[in-house]
């Protein structure tokens, strides 16, 4: 599984509010609901906050991967959002988080959940990918940056 297979261009957002972790999570949940990807934005938000309570999903280099599982979901949903001003979160490098990869999986699909997280991690290993994302100024440019294969990293 590769990141470009997971990214739905309709779930790529360049303008998340950057006031707090909660504001970003609430905005992502509302946008997933508005696009029909989830049935209940409040339920998604609650699950994301619950997961964050176990430990920050911010991984450094300005990236966080909030994730959770929902009972009424049929397939893995990956949304990507940018908070241009950055959000101060607990990160290993103390860098504000600007890029959020949201992974929501069906409760009964632990393998797909882990595969999705692994695909994001693999994609993030190449610093050229983050550079392309940082240059994106529109949702379309961001979607293209996320879906573009990197030679030797995501071919096929």
Secondary structure, 3 states (H helix, E strand, C coil): CCHHHHEEEEEEECCCCCCCHHHHHHHHHHHHHHCCCCCCHHHHHHHHHHHHHCCCCEEECCEECCEEEECCCCCCEEEEEEEEEEECCCCCCCCCEEEEEEEEEECCCHHHHHHHHHHHHHHHCCHHHHHHHHHCCCHHHHHHHHHCCCCCCCCC
